[in-house]
Amino acid sequence: MTIKRQYDCDNINWEDVRTLLKEVGMSYSDVTVHELSFKNSYSRIFVFDEDVLVGCGRIISDGVRQSAIYDIAVKTDYQGQNIGRQIVDYLMNSTPGCNFILYASPGKEGFYLKLGLRKLKTGMILFANTERMQDETFVEITQSK
């Protein structure tokens, strides 16, 4: 296993990014959407074993106070080898002194708790795709007052 990291978007195969996100059960879009998302992010990281994409992540931030971590994904066969931790550490270190938010895939909350993150009591979301607002995996369904 020869792990290498890449911090820019040069020569990234965006279909591989889409496939990785899909493979680990995360939301995925058209490849051009992923390309724009990563390119427009404050910082990003891609992890390869030889030339095979095995992990990725990105962060959006003002660089001063607030950062949001997105698309943390590690190929199933590579989970448990500290690759996810290294991805998150790199991203958080790219915006020191900031507050960090994210929403975890169901069942992955424990990973983030081990990294020092805590669950919010008052987090709110409005998905652009209104059908996702009915997905009780992520959203608590309540009546508005």
Backbone hydrogen bonds, N-H to C=O, Kabsch-Sander energy under -0.5 kcal/mol:
donor,donor_aa,acceptor,acceptor_aa,energy
3,I,1,M,-0.6
4,K,48,F,-2.5
6,Q,46,F,-2.6
12,I,9,C,-1.5
14,W,12,I,-1.0
16,D,13,N,-0.9
17,V,13,N,-1.2
18,R,14,W,-2.3
19,T,15,E,-2.6
20,L,16,D,-2.5
21,L,17,V,-2.5
22,K,18,R,-2.4
23,E,19,T,-2.9
24,V,20,L,-1.8
25,G,22,K,-1.6
26,M,21,L,-2.8
33,V,30,D,-1.0
34,H,30,D,-1.6
35,E,31,V,-2.5
36,L,32,T,-2.2
37,S,33,V,-2.6
38,F,34,H,-2.6
39,K,35,E,-2.6
40,N,36,L,-2.3
41,S,38,F,-1.1
42,Y,59,I,-1.6
43,S,59,I,-1.6
45,I,57,G,-2.4
46,F,6,Q,-2.6
47,V,55,G,-3.0
48,F,4,K,-3.0
49,D,52,V,-2.5
50,E,2,T,-2.6
50,E,48,F,-0.6
51,D,49,D,-0.6
52,V,49,D,-2.2
53,L,51,D,-0.5
54,V,47,V,-3.1
55,G,47,V,-1.6
56,C,73,A,-2.2
57,G,45,I,-1.7
58,R,70,Y,-2.3
59,I,43,S,-2.4
60,I,68,A,-2.5
62,D,66,Q,-1.8
63,G,66,Q,-0.6
67,S,99,N,-2.1
68,A,60,I,-3.0
69,I,101,I,-2.7
70,Y,58,R,-2.9
73,A,56,C,-2.3
73,A,71,D,-0.8
75,K,54,V,-3.1
78,Y,75,K,-2.4
79,Q,75,K,-0.6
79,Q,76,T,-1.3
81,Q,78,Y,-1.0
86,Q,82,N,-2.1
87,I,83,I,-2.3
88,V,84,G,-2.5
89,D,85,R,-3.0
90,Y,86,Q,-2.4
91,L,87,I,-2.3
92,M,88,V,-2.9
93,N,89,D,-2.5
94,S,90,Y,-0.9
94,S,91,L,-0.6
95,T,92,M,-1.2
98,C,95,T,-1.5
99,N,65,R,-3.4
101,I,67,S,-1.8
108,K,105,S,-2.5
111,F,108,K,-0.7
112,Y,108,K,-1.2
113,L,109,E,-2.3
114,K,110,G,-2.1
115,L,111,F,-0.7
116,G,113,L,-1.6
117,L,112,Y,-2.0
130,T,128,A,-0.9
132,R,129,N,-1.7
133,M,130,T,-1.0
134,Q,131,E,-1.6
135,D,132,R,-1.4
136,E,134,Q,-1.0
138,F,135,D,-1.6
139,V,135,D,-2.4
141,I,139,V,-0.6
142,T,140,E,-0.7
